[in-house]
């Protein structure tokens, strides 16, 4: 009898413990499955007023916000070098200075220029003698007073020297020396380097007295009249743009000043991050815009289809924007998104998702409080 009493008491004791455990579980507050996931009890779900729904595609008109930087096409960037090399005698260029086409921007000295002029004048003088000798041999050959071989040799010497004179003259022009200006009484010891374009100096890579080889770049010049804005546009937004579309651009330092641009070229080559370059032309050139400056841009787009959620489905926390996605039974995952507030009480949502995903449309801030309080 005593043994039966002990068994019955043990059964009641275990049952009571089970009831207490069950009651405790119902009162247990939400638990974080991971850092961004919250699981609610049935009571918390009712109190929070959670409602869920699908992400809805809506046709909207809005503003596409882009970023990029000021760029210069390759044909407007010039690297200045010295074809034959030499020592830099003088220059007054500094980065940022404006130069005009044909302006002397540097003076180069080297003994090879003197030697080149000497060779040219010597060959030119010799050509005059060879020309007269060839003419004389032709006349003698016509009267049978000179052999064909002697005449042919005279012609060969004359033509070879004429080729040499022509070649040396082109070398002088390449070096920046006019062959017509030099003679036995005037030989130039230096050559002038002229600016090939109107523009400004972007880089100075040389100092006075330094020797430069033909492969060295002395200066880099930029013609700013055709600068453009290169914007990065993601693949999903490319279809919203078209050639000739108006763009408003502004710098981070002065967002109130807008620059009117027009889309000139839409790239078709996607980068690793699935973005393409879109080139825009400035309607009015502003000298304060320096190549390489980062800019933001806004493009008005109409009748585009976008994924949307009610505005109250979006929560802000520590400078970032989130929505809650249904991750299971009474379980919700906080997902970072990019959003754009629309005037009709909805937000345009940019987030990776699949068909069938459901999101919290009401009570998102309650979930945020539960998740962060639990984390603390």
Secondary structure as UniProt FT lines:
FT   HELIX           2..27
FT   STRAND          31..34
FT   TURN            35..36
FT   STRAND          37..39
FT   HELIX           42..48
FT   STRAND          51..54
FT   STRAND          56..71
FT   HELIX           74..76
FT   STRAND          77..80
FT   TURN            83..84
FT   STRAND          86..90
FT   TURN            95..96
FT   STRAND          98..99
FT   TURN            101..102
FT   STRAND          104..109
FT   HELIX           111..142
FT   TURN            143..144
FT   HELIX           148..175
FT   HELIX           179..181
FT   TURN            184..185
FT   STRAND          190..194
FT   STRAND          199..204
FT   TURN            208..209
FT   STRAND          211..212
FT   TURN            214..215
FT   STRAND          219..222
FT   HELIX           224..226
FT   STRAND          228..234
FT   HELIX           235..238
FT   TURN            239..240
FT   TURN            243..244
FT   STRAND          246..251
FT   TURN            253..256
FT   STRAND          259..266
FT   TURN            272..273
FT   STRAND          275..282
FT   TURN            287..288
FT   TURN            291..292
FT   STRAND          294..310
FT   HELIX           311..313
FT   STRAND          315..317
FT   TURN            318..319
FT   STRAND          320..328
FT   TURN            329..330
FT   STRAND          331..336
FT   STRAND          338..341
FT   TURN            343..344
FT   STRAND          346..350
FT   TURN            355..356
FT   STRAND          358..362
FT   HELIX           364..375
//
